[in-house]
Amino acid sequence: MSLVVLAEEGEGYTPPGAGDFQLPPIIDSIEWFTKPYLQAILSALVIIAFLYVASRKGSLVPSRVQFAGEGLYGFVRKDLGRDILGTEHFLKFLPLIFSLFIFVALNNVFGIIPFIQFPTMSLIGFPIALTLVVWITYLWVGIRTKGPIGYFKQEMFPPGVPWWVYFVLSPIELAKVLLVQPLTMALRLFANMFAGHLLLLVFILGGEYMLLHGSGPSPVLSFAAFGMGIVMTFFELLVQLLQAYVFALLTALYLASSLSEEH
């Protein structure tokens, strides 16, 4: 008997939905202190501890932790820092880019770690908070580098365009800088983590229900659902790391745009 039939017969199966992302507070008197907030604090402590252990002894023959830390830092330094921002500017912004990358990556991977199994970034407030940091930073860099008039003139009036096109293009370019870029940056991270976790819930909870409460072929089909859940877990890991990379990459690109003389 399929899950749809079981649900129609009122036998208790409730498919996962947005309500599964609204977690109760850990302490009843502190409503905002939920599991995702605890994860965000935990991730910061884990990152601090990891970087401390990786950097406290600069051995010529690195330990595994030092090797991992240096490899991660070197990757961000070269691919997301120097290659995008250039040798003149990248060191000033490397701490921000590196911190965002490793923080987002760990909080995304929480979604598949046993006993945690919830991606922090699947709550829209966290991507919005991180995006605000990026948005304020690249606006500040652009205004500080070129002045407010120079910065918005460059953004709103790209060269090589007929003057009459600016009547349509300039408002679009202004909206892109002030609204579209930060909005899409936050929504991309949130939507990928939300959809990926929801998909895992569908396979795992559906398989569990068929195994425990189904009849006929349902218990057998539950193993197919569990198998798909395992496959999707590895796929979700790839998406989680990729979204952390994309978030850090966009940060570097927006900063590079604020520093550049022309588009």
C-alpha positions in Angstrom: 0.0 0.0 0.0 1.5 3.3 -1.0 2.1 6.3 1.2 -0.6 8.2 -0.6 -3.2 5.5 0.1 -2.1 5.4 3.7 -2.4 9.1 4.1 -5.9 9.1 2.4 -7.1 6.4 4.8 -6.0 8.6 7.7 -3.4 6.2 9.0 -1.1 9.0 10.2 1.5 9.7 7.6 2.3 13.4 7.4 4.7 14.4 4.7 7.5 16.7 5.8 7.1 20.4 5.1 8.1 23.9 6.2 6.9 23.2 9.7 9.8 20.8 10.3 12.2 23.8 10.1 10.5 25.6 12.9 12.2 24.1 15.9 11.2 24.7 19.6 13.4 26.8 21.9 16.0 24.9 23.9 15.2 27.0 26.9 11.5 27.7 27.2 12.1 31.2 28.6 14.4 32.2 25.7 12.3 31.8 22.5 14.9 32.8 20.1 17.5 30.3 21.4 16.8 27.3 19.2 18.9 24.5 17.9 20.1 26.4 14.8 21.3 29.3 17.0 23.2 26.8 19.2 24.7 25.3 16.0 25.9 28.7 14.9 27.7 29.2 18.2 29.0 25.7 18.2 30.4 26.1 14.6 32.2 29.3 15.6 33.8 27.5 18.6 34.8 24.5 16.4 36.3 26.8 13.8 38.3 28.7 16.4 39.6 25.5 17.9 40.5 24.0 14.6 42.4 27.0 13.4 44.2 27.3 16.7 45.3 23.7 16.6 46.3 24.0 12.9 48.4 27.1 13.4 49.9 26.8 16.9 52.9 24.7 15.7 54.3 25.7 12.3 56.1 22.4 11.7 58.0 21.7 8.4 56.4 18.3 8.6 52.8 19.3 9.2 50.4 17.2 11.3 47.1 16.2 9.7 45.2 19.1 11.3 47.9 21.6 10.2 47.9 20.1 6.7 44.1 20.4 6.5 44.2 24.0 7.8 47.0 25.1 5.4 45.3 23.4 2.5 42.0 25.1 3.2 43.5 28.5 3.7 45.7 28.1 0.6 42.7 27.2 -1.5 40.7 30.3 -0.4 43.8 32.5 -0.6 44.6 31.7 -4.2 41.2 30.9 -5.8 38.9 33.3 -4.0 41.4 35.9 -2.9 44.4 36.6 -5.1 42.9 35.4 -8.4 39.8 37.6 -8.1 40.9 40.6 -6.1 44.4 40.9 -7.3 47.7 40.9 -5.4 47.3 44.5 -4.3 44.0 44.1 -2.4 43.3 40.5 -1.6 45.1 40.3 1.8 42.9 43.0 3.3 39.7 41.0 2.5 41.0 37.5 2.9 40.0 37.1 6.5 36.4 38.0 5.6 36.2 35.7 2.6 37.9 32.8 4.5 35.7 33.2 7.5 32.5 33.3 5.4 33.6 30.2 3.5 34.5 28.0 6.4 31.5 29.2 8.5 28.9 28.6 5.8 30.5 25.3 4.9 30.4 23.9 8.4 26.9 25.1 9.1 25.7 23.5 5.8 27.4 20.2 6.6 25.6 20.1 9.9 22.6 19.0 7.8 24.1 15.5 7.3 26.1 15.0 10.5 24.5 12.4 12.8 22.6 13.6 15.8 22.7 17.2 14.4 21.1 16.7 11.0 19.9 20.2 10.4 21.6 22.8 8.1 21.7 26.1 9.9 21.5 28.0 6.7 18.1 26.5 5.9 16.6 29.3 8.2 16.5 32.4 6.1 17.7 34.7 9.0 21.2 33.3 8.9 21.8 33.8 5.2 20.3 37.3 5.4 22.6 38.2 8.3 25.7 37.1 6.5 24.6 38.8 3.3 24.1 42.1 5.1 27.8 41.9 6.2 28.8 41.4 2.6 26.5 44.1 1.3 27.6 46.7 3.8 31.3 45.8 3.1 31.2 46.1 -0.6 29.2 49.3 -0.5 31.6 50.8 2.1 34.6 49.7 0.0 33.2 51.2 -3.2 32.2 54.5 -1.6 35.5 54.7 0.3 37.6 54.0 -2.8 35.7 56.2 -5.3 33.5 58.5 -3.2 29.7 58.2 -3.1 29.2 60.0 -6.4 32.0 58.2 -8.2 30.9 54.8 -7.0 27.3 55.1 -7.9 28.1 56.9 -11.2 30.3 53.9 -12.2 27.6 51.4 -11.2 24.7 53.3 -12.8 26.4 54.6 -15.9 28.6 51.9 -17.5 30.7 53.2 -20.4 30.0 52.4 -24.0 26.2 52.8 -23.8 24.1 55.3 -25.8 22.9 58.1 -23.5 19.2 57.4 -24.0 19.6 53.8 -22.8 20.6 55.1 -19.4 17.0 56.1 -18.7 16.2 52.4 -18.4 19.6 50.9 -17.6 20.6 53.2 -14.7 17.6 52.3 -12.4 18.2 48.6 -13.2 21.9 48.9 -12.3 21.1 50.7 -9.1 18.5 48.1 -8.1 21.0 45.4 -8.9 23.6 46.8 -6.5 21.2 47.8 -3.7 18.6 45.0 -3.9 19.2 42.2 -6.5 22.7 41.2 -5.5 22.1 40.8 -1.8 18.7 39.3 -2.2 19.8 36.6 -4.7 22.9 35.9 -2.6 20.8 35.2 0.5 18.0 33.3 -1.3 20.4 31.1 -3.2 22.0 29.8 0.0 18.8 29.5 1.9 16.8 27.8 -1.0 19.5 25.2 -1.6 19.8 24.2 2.0 16.1 24.2 2.6 15.2 22.2 -0.5 18.1 19.7 0.1 17.1 19.0 3.7 13.5 18.7 2.8 14.3 16.1 0.1 16.3 14.1 2.6 13.4 14.2 5.0 11.0 12.9 2.3 13.1 9.8 1.6 14.1 9.0 5.2 10.8 9.7 6.9 8.9 8.1 4.0 11.1 5.0 4.2 10.7 4.8 7.9 6.9 5.0 7.7 6.6 2.4 5.0 8.9 0.0 7.0 7.0 0.4 10.3 3.4 1.0 9.2 3.1 -0.1 5.6 1.7 -3.3 4.3 2.1 -5.4 1.2 5.2 -4.2 -0.8 5.6 -1.1 1.3 8.2 -2.5 3.7 10.3 -3.7 0.7 10.0 -0.4 -1.0 11.2 1.3 2.1 14.7 0.0 1.5 14.6 1.7 -1.9 13.7 4.9 -0.1 16.5 4.5 2.4 18.9 3.8 -0.5 17.9 7.0 -2.2 18.3 8.8 1.1 21.9 7.6 1.3 22.6 8.6 -2.3 21.0 12.0 -1.8 23.0 12.5 1.4 26.3 12.3 -0.6 24.8 14.6 -3.3 23.7 17.0 -0.5 27.3 17.1 0.8 28.5 18.2 -2.6 25.8 20.9 -2.8 26.6 22.1 0.8 30.2 22.6 0.0 29.5 24.1 -3.4 27.1 26.7 -1.9 29.7 27.7 0.6 32.1 28.2 -2.2 29.6 30.2 -4.3 28.8 32.4 -1.3 32.5 33.2 -0.8 33.0 33.6 -4.5 30.2 36.1 -4.9 31.7 38.0 -1.9 35.0 38.3 -3.7 33.4 39.2 -7.0 31.3 42.0 -5.4 34.4 43.4 -3.6 36.4 43.2 -6.8 33.6 45.2 -8.6 33.7 47.8 -5.9 37.5 48.1 -6.2 37.6 48.1 -10.0 37.9 51.3 -12.1 35.5 50.1 -14.8 33.1 47.2 -15.4 
